[in-house]
Amino acid sequence: MQQVSERIVLTIWIGGMWAIGYIVAPTLFAMIDDRVLAGSIAGRLFTIMSFIGLFSASFLILTLAIRNGRQFVQQWRSWLLVAMLILIVLGEFWLQPQMSALRENGITDSEKARFGMLHGMASVLFLINSLSGLILLIFGLRKQN
C-alpha cells in the first residue's frame, strides 16, 4: 500500500506541474488580453503547485528514508527528490517574494529587466523540476531488481 500511495503522490505532483506549467499557463496568456491578470492567475496556480510540491517531496523523502534507512543517501532518487525540494523552496520563498514586491510597487521601465531575470530564473527552476519529476515517473521511486 505504501508504494501505491507514493505513486499517487508523485503522479499528482508531477502531473499538476506539467498541466499547469505547460498547458494552463500558456493558455491563460493566449486567451486573456490583460497580461497582468493572466500573470496573476498563473502565479497563484504556480504557488498552489509549489505547496503541493513541498508536501509531496517531503512525504516522499520521509517515506524513502524510513523504508531504506542508511541506504537512502546512496540512492540517486533520494537526492533528486531533495534537490527538487530545494528548488521549490528557492522559487517560492526567495524568487517569488522578490517578483511580488516588484509587481505590487508597479514595475517601472528600469525594473523590467530585473523582473525578467527573476522570472527567467523561476522558469528555469520549474523546467528542471518538471523534467526531474518526469525522470522519477519513468524510473520509479524504487530501484528495480
Secondary structure, DSSP 4 states (H G I P E B T S, - for coil): -HHHHHHHHHHHHHHHHHHIIIIIHHHHHHH-S-HHHHHHHHHHHHHHHHHHHHHHHHHHHHHHHHHHGGGGGG-HHHHHHHHHHHHHHHIIIIIHHHHHHHHHH---HHHHHHHHHHHHHHHHHHHHHHHHHHHHHHH-SS---
